[in-house]
Each structure stands twice: as C-alpha cells, then as structure tokens.
Amino acid sequence: MRKLWRFTGGIKLKGFNKPSNTSSIHQIPIPEKLILPLRQHIGEATEPLISIGQRVFKGELLASSTSFISAPVHASSSGTIVDIGKYSIPHQSGISETCIVIETDGLDEWDSNITANIHPEKLSRENLHTIVKSAGIVGLGGAAFPSAAKLKPTRKINSLIINGVECEPYISCDDALMQSRPDEIIRGVILLQRMLEPNECIIAIEDNKPKAIDSLRTALEKLANAGVLDTTNISVIPIPTIFPAGSEKQLVKVLTGKEIPQHGLPYEVGVVCLNVGTTSAIYDAVYHGQPLISRVVTVTGSEVNQPDNYNVLLGTPVVNLLNAAGSIGFSKYKLIMGGPMMGMNLPNSDVPVVKATNCILVEKAEQEKGTKVMPCIRCGTCTTVCPMKLLPQQLYWHAKSKNLEKLDHFNLSDCIECGCCAVVCPSKIPLVHYFRYAKSEKKEHEIKLKIADQSRIRSLVRESRLEKSKREQEERKAKRKAERKKKKASIPKKDKAIEGQSTSVPEKIEDKGVKTKKVAKIAKG
C-alpha cells in the first residue's frame, strides 16, 4: 500500500453531489449561436484567422497565437461567422472581451482536414506535443493552463499525477467521465507516459468515489491483459476526502510528500499534474484528431429540476444548458460557475461555456441575506484550516485597511481562495471576498506604479536627450569658434602687408589735407 501524507489545514465538507453523481453524460442540442472568446486559457490571447461572413466547419481553426503560453480556438460546430466583437464572458465583473460568434447551421459538419491517426503508438514525442498544442487543450479542472506548456518541462519528471479529485461540493463531471470513459483516460495516460517518461504514474481519486475507482482499475487490468501496456508503474490511488485535496500543491503533498516552493511549479519538484478531463481530451486529439471543442459540465443546485452532467459544445450560452437541465426562472437566482467554495458568480445567463467551465450551480439569491457578520474575535480557527499555512486573520485586517505592504509581507499572493477560512469563521466574515478585493486593489496599485515608473523613465530619457542635445550644440559652437581662430591664424604675411598699406592711406590723406590748409592760410595772410 502506498504511503500518503497529510497537507496542512483543510476541512471535510458535505458532498451534495448525489443528484448529479451518475455515470450518464447527456448531450444537449446544438445552440443557434456559439460565442467563442479568444482567450479561454491562462496566457496570451489568440488572434482571429477568419473573417465575418465566412463559413466554417466543426473543428476548424479560428484563432491562434505564437506565444508559448497560449491555446488556439476551434469551431465547435459548422456555421457562419456573424460577428467578431466584444461580448460578456464568464467573470463576476461582467467584463467583455473579443469573441467569435458562429451562427450554426445544424449540420454539424466536421472539417475535412480532421482525420484519425492510424498508428498513434508510432508517433514521436515531438509529434505528440505538436498535436496537443494544436488541439488547444488546457487544464479542464478549472485552471485552464495550456497543457502543451506543462508537457515541456525543463527537468526530469519522476511522478505523473492524473487528478481525479473533485473535492468541492456539487461538482461531479470528472466522476461521471471516469465512470463512462475509463479506457480513453488510461490510453491518454499511456500517451502522457511516452511524452514525459516518468518513473511512476498515479491516478488519484477521492475515496468517496468507489465506482470511478473500480471503473479505472478494471480498465487498467483489461488493457494490461490485452498487452496494451505495462501496469507496473501505473496505479489508481484513493485519497482521503478532505477539501481542498484536489488543489495541485495539496495533491502533490498528499501523494509524494514534496512541498512545491513558494511561487514555484510542480515540475520544480519533478512532478507534472493533469486533470482526468485533460487526459481524455489528449486521447481524442491523438487518436481521432479532434481538437478541444466540448467538455463535460455539471448542472446542479437547489433550483435545478434535472441535475446531471452534460457534454456541452464550447461557446454554448449558459441559458441553453439551464434550459436543458430544467431550471425555470433562473434569472431570479444566483448563477455560479464552479463550486460554492471557489466558484465565481456569473453576471447573467447569456455568457458562454468556456474551457474552464466545469459546473453551473444555481442557488437562491436570498441565501446570502440574513447572515449577520460579527466582529473578528481573534480565535485563530481560520489559521488552523488554511491549506497554504497563511494567517487569514492578519490578511483580513490588512486587506480592510488597504495596507498593501503588509499584505505582501503576509503572502497574500499565495492564497488559493479555497474558502476554508470563511467556512469555519464563527463571526461569518466573508474572508475570501476581502482577499479577492485586496488582490484586485494590489494589482491595480502595481499597474499604477508601473505606469508611474514608465513616466519617470520617459522623463529621465527626455532630460538626458535634451542635455545631450545642448552639450552637442555647445561642442559644435566651440568647434566653429576654434576653426575661425585657426583660419585667422593661418592668413599669409603678404596679405598682412597689403592690409597694413590699406590702413596707412587714410593717414597720408589726412596729412595732405593738413598741409593744404596751412598753405591756404599763408597765402591768405
């Protein structure tokens, strides 16, 4: 039996995922319009490669970027490009970003260039990496970090971790995927092994998901018996159900005992961690040539009639998904993308499903009312449950007073906004709200400082330029003066004699005039 470690803090939460926790994954109808943001990932936004009025096919490349940290965008279905403009995206601020809008034709015709690989087992590591990058695959656990960048580590990888841990309440999309597509996930793991060549591969699942554990172990055994793979370095490991065990740093700690350094990444301790959904998407890209154009989304909550998991085309408006799940009158309710702990409130139901959308939670808006916030009693319970070893109480005071220097001192940037501190707070202080606000204030302050530094640098450059111009002008003036002096000193002596004669003429004329006056005076006398 594999040894497991315990990360600091964390709490046990009620699952609330039984209504949607089934092996079935339903397909919703193709929407009339697909809204595809150019940035559905961490990193640089993509640039459109198509134009308005152009007909596109399912899986066709619509936008891409040359940046290493980026992921291309593909058409989720066939249709016509009707707009490239600003639309609301899934963000609690209601911010708008550039999106490509497709008016679907209902035919769902695939791009003719998309074909299956006949011998995927013969592809080189470079070929596999190119396919993953071209398919636009990102982390489907919610982080949306481009997978191709993760699969190019700069050091030897000891452990490949496939994350099947859904520790947040209500979410069950990964559980359903592991139950319904275990063979595809295992084959995706084999591809990742060939790319990274790790010493071991661990598929981590919470111990409250016995069906998913059995499903993957059965698939692993079946493929091993068929001679498809060697199971000696692949294992399915159940881990304790403690929130937030699914967070990357905490999961690495539980499985390997290694601590990822502050501001560091898992590869620095020889680990690469990928979500089970991401692994399944890599299988689709390599075996079938299909880019990432859909994902499994959990639709659940107290106001959903048919909570379940749905395979949704990227770009589908959330309202279509809610209608499919039988949620009526949802405009009066609170919509959350993600779970109740780390999810974000959606501004409206018209925003599209994107690569990071793993759950749509519908709750009554009135649930937040009536909760009276009391003053902090300094009990320290928030510190006990913090999985990042922070001091939430101190962060709260400094966030409230906008003391940005102190927030840096207490490592606000390390906060993963898991919400454990807010759950256990006896005063019901919405601590995560303060931390998010402080982070945005800090970011805005840093932007202002950057602008001020740029202005200062421009001013210094201008002063330096003016000073240099003045110095050069004085040097040119001194040079011209020296040249005139030198020229004057080089005049020949002959010229000087002539110059002397010219100066004596007036004197002789003057003398002659004096003598003439004297003669005239004598004659008169």
Secondary structure as the mmCIF struct_conf table of DSSP 4:
data_model
#
loop_
_struct_conf.conf_type_id
_struct_conf.id
_struct_conf.beg_label_comp_id
_struct_conf.beg_label_asym_id
_struct_conf.beg_label_seq_id
_struct_conf.end_label_comp_id
_struct_conf.end_label_asym_id
_struct_conf.end_label_seq_id
BEND BEND1 THR A 8 THR A 8
STRN STRN1 ILE A 11 ILE A 11
TURN_TY1_P TURN_TY1_P1 LYS A 18 SER A 20
BEND BEND2 THR A 22 SER A 23
STRN STRN2 HIS A 26 GLN A 27
HELX_LH_PP_P HELX_LH_PP_P1 ILE A 28 PRO A 31
BEND BEND3 GLU A 32 GLU A 32
STRN STRN3 LYS A 33 PRO A 37
BEND BEND4 LEU A 38 LEU A 38
BEND BEND5 HIS A 41 GLY A 43
HELX_LH_PP_P HELX_LH_PP_P2 GLU A 44 THR A 46
STRN STRN4 GLU A 47 PRO A 48
BEND BEND6 ILE A 50 ILE A 50
TURN_TY1_P TURN_TY1_P2 ILE A 52 GLY A 53
STRN STRN5 ARG A 55 VAL A 56
STRN STRN6 LYS A 58 LYS A 58
TURN_TY1_P TURN_TY1_P3 GLY A 59 GLY A 59
STRN STRN7 LEU A 61 SER A 64
BEND BEND7 THR A 66 THR A 66
BEND BEND8 PHE A 68 ILE A 69
STRN STRN8 VAL A 73 HIS A 74
BEND BEND9 SER A 76 SER A 77
STRN STRN9 GLY A 79 SER A 88
BEND BEND10 PRO A 90 PRO A 90
TURN_TY1_P TURN_TY1_P4 GLN A 92 SER A 93
STRN STRN10 SER A 96 THR A 104
BEND BEND11 GLY A 106 GLY A 106
HELX_LH_PP_P HELX_LH_PP_P3 GLU A 109 GLU A 109
STRN STRN11 TRP A 110 TRP A 110
HELX_LH_PP_P HELX_LH_PP_P4 ASP A 111 ASP A 111
TURN_TY1_P TURN_TY1_P5 SER A 112 ASN A 113
BEND BEND12 ILE A 118 ILE A 118
HELX_RH_3T_P HELX_RH_3T_P1 PRO A 120 LYS A 122
HELX_RH_AL_P HELX_RH_AL_P1 ARG A 125 SER A 134
TURN_TY1_P TURN_TY1_P6 ALA A 135 GLY A 136
STRN STRN12 VAL A 138 VAL A 138
TURN_TY1_P TURN_TY1_P7 LEU A 140 ALA A 143
STRN STRN13 PRO A 146 PRO A 146
HELX_RH_AL_P HELX_RH_AL_P2 SER A 147 LYS A 150
TURN_TY1_P TURN_TY1_P8 LEU A 151 LEU A 151
BEND BEND13 LYS A 152 LYS A 152
BEND BEND14 THR A 154 ARG A 155
STRN STRN14 SER A 159 GLY A 164
BEND BEND15 GLU A 168 GLU A 168
TURN_TY1_P TURN_TY1_P9 PRO A 169 TYR A 170
HELX_RH_AL_P HELX_RH_AL_P3 CYS A 173 SER A 180
HELX_RH_AL_P HELX_RH_AL_P4 PRO A 182 LEU A 196
BEND BEND16 ASN A 199 ASN A 199
STRN STRN15 GLU A 200 GLU A 206
TURN_TY1_P TURN_TY1_P10 ASP A 207 ASN A 208
HELX_RH_AL_P HELX_RH_AL_P5 PRO A 210 ASN A 225
TURN_TY1_P TURN_TY1_P11 ALA A 226 GLY A 227
BEND BEND17 VAL A 228 VAL A 228
HELX_RH_3T_P HELX_RH_3T_P2 THR A 231 ASN A 233
STRN STRN16 ILE A 234 ILE A 239
STRN STRN17 PHE A 243 PHE A 243
TURN_TY1_P TURN_TY1_P12 PRO A 244 GLY A 246
BEND BEND18 SER A 247 SER A 247
HELX_RH_AL_P HELX_RH_AL_P6 GLU A 248 THR A 256
HELX_LH_PP_P HELX_LH_PP_P5 LYS A 258 PRO A 261
TURN_TY1_P TURN_TY1_P13 GLN A 262 HIS A 263
HELX_RH_3T_P HELX_RH_3T_P3 PRO A 266 VAL A 269
TURN_TY1_P TURN_TY1_P14 GLY A 270 GLY A 270
STRN STRN18 VAL A 271 ASN A 275
HELX_RH_AL_P HELX_RH_AL_P7 VAL A 276 HIS A 288
BEND BEND19 LEU A 292 LEU A 292
STRN STRN19 SER A 294 THR A 300
BEND BEND20 GLY A 301 GLY A 301
TURN_TY1_P TURN_TY1_P15 SER A 302 GLU A 303
BEND BEND21 ASN A 305 GLN A 306
STRN STRN20 ASP A 308 LEU A 313
TURN_TY1_P TURN_TY1_P16 LEU A 314 GLY A 315
STRN STRN21 PRO A 317 PRO A 317
HELX_RH_AL_P HELX_RH_AL_P8 VAL A 318 ALA A 324
TURN_TY1_P TURN_TY1_P17 ALA A 325 GLY A 326
BEND BEND22 GLY A 329 GLY A 329
HELX_RH_3T_P HELX_RH_3T_P4 PHE A 330 LYS A 332
STRN STRN22 TYR A 333 MET A 337
BEND BEND23 GLY A 338 GLY A 338
TURN_TY1_P TURN_TY1_P18 PRO A 340 MET A 342
STRN STRN23 MET A 344 ASN A 345
BEND BEND24 PRO A 347 PRO A 347
TURN_TY1_P TURN_TY1_P19 SER A 349 ASP A 350
BEND BEND25 VAL A 351 VAL A 351
STRN STRN24 PRO A 352 PRO A 352
HELX_LH_PP_P HELX_LH_PP_P6 VAL A 353 VAL A 353
TURN_TY1_P TURN_TY1_P20 LYS A 355 ALA A 356
STRN STRN25 CYS A 359 LYS A 364
HELX_RH_3T_P HELX_RH_3T_P5 ALA A 365 GLU A 368
TURN_TY1_P TURN_TY1_P21 LYS A 369 GLY A 370
HELX_RH_AL_P HELX_RH_AL_P9 THR A 381 VAL A 385
TURN_TY1_P TURN_TY1_P22 PRO A 387 MET A 388
HELX_RH_AL_P HELX_RH_AL_P10 PRO A 392 LYS A 400
TURN_TY1_P TURN_TY1_P23 SER A 401 LYS A 402
HELX_RH_AL_P HELX_RH_AL_P11 LEU A 404 HIS A 409
TURN_TY1_P TURN_TY1_P24 PHE A 410 ASN A 411
HELX_RH_3T_P HELX_RH_3T_P6 LEU A 412 ASP A 414
HELX_RH_AL_P HELX_RH_AL_P12 CYS A 420 VAL A 424
TURN_TY1_P TURN_TY1_P25 PRO A 426 SER A 427
HELX_RH_AL_P HELX_RH_AL_P13 LEU A 431 ALA A 489
TURN_TY1_P TURN_TY1_P26 SER A 490 SER A 490
HELX_RH_AL_P HELX_RH_AL_P14 LYS A 493 LYS A 524
#
